[in-house]
Amino acid sequence: MSEKSYLEALNLAITEEMRRDEGVMIFGEDVGGVKGGVFGVTKGLAEEFGDQRVFNSPLGESEIAGLAVGLGVMGHHAIAEFQFADYILPAVNQIMSEATKMRYKSAGDWISPIVMRTPYGGGVRGGFYHSQSTEKIFAGQPGLRIVTPSTVYDAKGMLKSAIRSEDPVLFYEHKKLYRSIKDDIPDVDYTVPLDKANVIEHGDDVTVIAYGMMLQFVLNAAEELKDDFSIEVVDLRSLYPIDKDTVLEAIRKTGKVLLVTEDAKEGSVMNNVSAIIAEEALFDLDAPIKILAGPDSPSMPYAKSLEDAFLVNQADVTKSIRELAEF
Amino acid sequence: MKLKDSQLTKDELIQAYRMIKEARMLDERLWQLNRIGKSTFNISGQGAEVGQVAMALAFEHDKDYFLPYYRDMAAVMVWGMSAKDILMGSLGKVDDPSSHGRQMPNHYGDRAHNIVPFSSTVTTQYPVATGVALAMQIDDSKAITLTATGEGSTSEGDFHEALNFAGVQKLPMVFVIENNGYAISTPNSEEFGVKDLSVRATGYGIFGKQVNGRDFTETYLAFKEAADNARNDKGATLIEMLVDRLTAHSSDDDQRVYRTPEDIAEMKENDCVMLMERQLLSEKILNEDELEGIKKELEIKINQATEEAEEMPNPASDQLMTHIYEEE
């Protein structure tokens, strides 16, 4: 075991997979050379694996995605980085029309076994275009996997699984977690499945489902409230497709569910989770489904006062759990 | 240019003509199938067959990859697809190698022949092709990539992004723009401000050339040079191939609405297949009887392929939910 940050765990996953499989390549804006990415996730990779397997792409996101698809077609497990999740929009056509449909449109004759990594999430004073959660744009496109690790252990294990997967994977990394969480993780090779939600804490009073920065708030709240209530905490992990079995089992256990996302509520992944629960488990509930989410403002503003007003915070989470438990 | 200046043998030229004629006659069959309601769509390469066959013959089909667009029937047949393969696509049959009945007709692909399937979105195959070419460069496979699109696609951002990257990495590939004058009903004059799209190559640091796609030899030699450059690590080429669109945009369009009768008549008088037949006769490569013989032979072949394709099974409805994710 060694203590690693979330960012170091991601770097380690890529390093180990590139050592294991010569076909793995990584590229994106500022990913190569000595810089190794604007956040440093790919630092040291060009030095170890050379400029052919680790390189800077020109500043064009559609090309970044299309390039990955073409490499995937040829049997390379390509890892493409979009510098911020906000910048992924020019690549939507490549992701939806090519990456996601390659397997289906050829009935399995061709596949697109690629990973598209991108940092998302707010609370870093990044303003409109360095703060957003864009996963909702893609959530609902069969053929694509959308995942996000919310713990250091998962950061390494899920990225390794994503690289080995034969499916196109959109891999969201919460940028505020990069350096803010550390944990002891195994030095050995291990993987974490991409399609399973994870019950992190077991409890009987309320089930809380979250991912990203919000999961940290939920874990803190569960600790703070532990003398009064026992909380079932579920890390969603797979944002599409949703792991229905784990979600439904966890909510049936307590009969009360709080869903937390920092994304604006309308059309969010948690709205999808809510729809599944409402459709399949309404009569197992003892209280209405509660969703704690960002406001439906067009994006997250820069000013500290406005950013704070946008973001769900620790106090909101703790209060909502308590209210639901006492319902 | 004379056919003999292509440096191909007489037999190779006859074989090339046979493929051109087969593509023309097969497309005519697809229109018939559409008009009698057996297929719901057709989109043609009529008027581009000579250019497409000349283009495709410049490549090594056992190792080079092709990312075509929907008018490329003649080119994919050179690459290895059969009349029956294409008919199965139009009829939505399970053994259709392009998509097993999943995509619309004329969306060609074939794993067995290195043809990567594309989307109707247009131009998205250009960036994907750069990935295929980069893999070839990294894997040092000595193979090269050809990708095609229409001239309307040159207005898409993917066109720029792909050419830019090909220039940066000196990719072993050839890009072709098959310019037939119209993007559905939008003429060249409303699509771009240049007379020669191949000049754009200069802006990306790659080779560029405009060719008359009705001229077999000129087209073949241009693609041969581009393929040689790609194979010898000299980098990518953008070729603008001038062709005609003898039919409407698709079976759901009528070009008489937006093109003048004179324009259409002039185009038909310069039909590339007819021009090539005249050349074959004047250069004494084939005589009238031999041309007629090939036509008869192809009629039988296409009739037989049609019958065989029609008898093939449709995909079972339970195939709908297969091949979505990796199956365990």
Chai-1 contact restraints between the chains, C-beta under 6 A:
chainA,res_idxA,chainB,res_idxB,connection_type,confidence,min_distance_angstrom,max_distance_angstrom,comment,restraint_id
A,Q52,B,I138,contact,1.0,0.0,6.0,A-B,restraint_1
A,P58,B,N164,contact,1.0,0.0,6.0,A-B,restraint_2
A,P58,B,F165,contact,1.0,0.0,6.0,A-B,restraint_3
A,G60,B,E161,contact,1.0,0.0,6.0,A-B,restraint_4
A,S62,B,D158,contact,1.0,0.0,6.0,A-B,restraint_5
A,S62,B,E161,contact,1.0,0.0,6.0,A-B,restraint_6
A,E63,B,P127,contact,1.0,0.0,6.0,A-B,restraint_7
A,E63,B,E161,contact,1.0,0.0,6.0,A-B,restraint_8
A,E63,B,F165,contact,1.0,0.0,6.0,A-B,restraint_9
A,G66,B,P127,contact,1.0,0.0,6.0,A-B,restraint_10
A,G66,B,V128,contact,1.0,0.0,6.0,A-B,restraint_11
A,L67,B,T130,contact,1.0,0.0,6.0,A-B,restraint_12
A,L67,B,G131,contact,1.0,0.0,6.0,A-B,restraint_13
A,V69,B,V128,contact,1.0,0.0,6.0,A-B,restraint_14
A,V69,B,G131,contact,1.0,0.0,6.0,A-B,restraint_15
A,G70,B,V128,contact,1.0,0.0,6.0,A-B,restraint_16
A,G70,B,G131,contact,1.0,0.0,6.0,A-B,restraint_17
A,G70,B,V132,contact,1.0,0.0,6.0,A-B,restraint_18
A,L71,B,G131,contact,1.0,0.0,6.0,A-B,restraint_19
A,L71,B,A135,contact,1.0,0.0,6.0,A-B,restraint_20
A,V73,B,V116,contact,1.0,0.0,6.0,A-B,restraint_21
A,V73,B,V132,contact,1.0,0.0,6.0,A-B,restraint_22
A,M74,B,V132,contact,1.0,0.0,6.0,A-B,restraint_23
A,M74,B,A135,contact,1.0,0.0,6.0,A-B,restraint_24
A,H76,B,A135,contact,1.0,0.0,6.0,A-B,restraint_25
A,N93,B,T121,contact,1.0,0.0,6.0,A-B,restraint_26
A,S97,B,S119,contact,1.0,0.0,6.0,A-B,restraint_27
A,S97,B,T121,contact,1.0,0.0,6.0,A-B,restraint_28
A,S97,B,T124,contact,1.0,0.0,6.0,A-B,restraint_29
A,E98,B,T124,contact,1.0,0.0,6.0,A-B,restraint_30
A,E98,B,V128,contact,1.0,0.0,6.0,A-B,restraint_31
A,R103,B,H323,contact,1.0,0.0,6.0,A-B,restraint_32
A,Y104,B,H323,contact,1.0,0.0,6.0,A-B,restraint_33
A,Y104,B,I324,contact,1.0,0.0,6.0,A-B,restraint_34
A,K105,B,S99,contact,1.0,0.0,6.0,A-B,restraint_35
A,K105,B,R102,contact,1.0,0.0,6.0,A-B,restraint_36
A,K105,B,Q103,contact,1.0,0.0,6.0,A-B,restraint_37
A,K105,B,P117,contact,1.0,0.0,6.0,A-B,restraint_38
A,S106,B,S99,contact,1.0,0.0,6.0,A-B,restraint_39
A,S106,B,G109,contact,1.0,0.0,6.0,A-B,restraint_40
A,S106,B,P117,contact,1.0,0.0,6.0,A-B,restraint_41
A,A107,B,H100,contact,1.0,0.0,6.0,A-B,restraint_42
A,A107,B,H323,contact,1.0,0.0,6.0,A-B,restraint_43
A,G108,B,H323,contact,1.0,0.0,6.0,A-B,restraint_44
A,D109,B,R111,contact,1.0,0.0,6.0,A-B,restraint_45
A,P142,B,I324,contact,1.0,0.0,6.0,A-B,restraint_46
A,G143,B,I324,contact,1.0,0.0,6.0,A-B,restraint_47
A,E166,B,E326,contact,1.0,0.0,6.0,A-B,restraint_48
A,D167,B,Y325,contact,1.0,0.0,6.0,A-B,restraint_49
A,D167,B,E326,contact,1.0,0.0,6.0,A-B,restraint_50
